[in-house]
């Protein structure tokens, strides 16, 4: 996008679907075809809702992975501080 940044909101996603050459991310080729005049406003709304659901799912998965990692770290730390049991042979 020429070194500029844009907010990835509904307007950006809508524009990227209808006119994908309007803002091309640096390092990427503008290969996505336009969907201007090919999909209804209703279907475009469904696509935007689907994209948002993927973002929510990814955030939920990231939070679950972080929670699992923290739990594992806390468990490892707790085990490391417990006194070692010593068994004597006889």
C-alpha positions as CSV (number, residue, x, y, z in Angstrom):
1,X,0.0,0.0,0.0
2,X,2.9,2.3,-0.8
3,X,4.2,2.3,2.8
4,X,0.9,3.5,4.2
5,X,-1.2,1.6,6.7
6,X,-4.9,1.2,6.7
7,X,-7.4,0.0,9.3
8,X,-8.7,-3.5,8.5
9,X,-12.3,-2.8,9.0
10,X,-15.5,-3.5,7.1
11,X,-14.9,-0.7,4.6
12,X,-11.4,-2.0,3.8
13,X,-12.6,-5.6,3.4
14,X,-15.6,-4.4,1.2
15,X,-13.2,-2.4,-1.0
16,X,-10.7,-5.3,-1.2
17,X,-13.5,-7.6,-2.5
18,X,-15.1,-5.2,-4.9
19,X,-12.0,-3.4,-6.1
20,X,-8.9,-5.4,-5.0
21,X,-6.5,-3.3,-6.9
22,X,-7.4,-0.1,-4.9
23,X,-5.0,-1.0,-2.1
24,X,-2.4,-3.7,-2.6
25,X,-0.2,-4.8,0.2
26,X,3.5,-4.2,-0.5
27,X,5.2,-7.4,-1.7
28,X,2.0,-8.9,-3.1
29,X,0.9,-9.0,-6.7
30,X,-2.7,-7.7,-7.5
31,X,-4.0,-11.1,-8.6
32,X,-7.4,-11.2,-7.0
33,X,-10.2,-10.6,-9.5
34,X,-12.8,-7.9,-8.9
35,X,-16.3,-9.0,-7.7
36,X,-17.8,-5.6,-8.5
37,X,-21.3,-6.2,-10.0
38,X,-20.9,-9.9,-9.5
39,X,-22.3,-10.4,-6.0
40,X,-25.3,-8.9,-4.3
41,X,-25.0,-6.6,-1.3
42,X,-26.6,-9.3,0.8
43,X,-23.9,-11.9,-0.2
44,X,-21.2,-9.4,0.3
45,X,-22.5,-9.0,3.9
46,X,-22.4,-12.7,4.4
47,X,-18.7,-12.8,3.2
48,X,-17.8,-10.0,5.6
49,X,-19.6,-11.8,8.5
50,X,-17.7,-15.0,7.6
51,X,-14.3,-13.2,7.5
52,X,-15.1,-11.7,11.0
53,X,-16.0,-15.1,12.3
54,X,-12.6,-16.5,11.2
55,X,-10.9,-13.6,13.1
56,X,-12.9,-14.3,16.2
57,X,-12.2,-18.1,15.9
58,X,-8.5,-17.4,15.5
59,X,-8.5,-15.0,18.5
60,X,-10.3,-17.7,20.6
61,X,-7.8,-20.4,19.5
62,X,-4.9,-18.1,20.3
63,X,-6.3,-17.4,23.8
64,X,-6.8,-21.1,24.4
65,X,-3.2,-21.9,23.3
66,X,-1.9,-19.1,25.6
67,X,-4.0,-20.4,28.4
68,X,-2.6,-24.0,27.9
69,X,1.0,-22.7,27.7
70,X,0.6,-20.7,30.9
71,X,-1.0,-23.6,32.7
72,X,1.8,-25.9,31.5
73,X,4.5,-23.3,32.7
74,X,2.8,-23.0,36.1
75,X,2.6,-26.7,36.5
76,X,6.2,-27.1,35.5
77,X,7.2,-24.4,38.0
78,X,5.2,-26.0,40.8
79,X,6.8,-29.4,40.1
80,X,10.2,-27.8,40.1
81,X,9.8,-26.3,43.6
82,X,8.5,-29.5,45.2
83,X,11.1,-31.3,47.2
84,X,12.4,-34.4,45.5
85,X,11.5,-37.7,47.1
86,X,14.4,-39.8,48.1
87,X,14.1,-43.5,48.4
88,X,16.7,-45.5,50.2
89,X,17.7,-48.9,49.2
90,X,18.2,-51.5,51.7
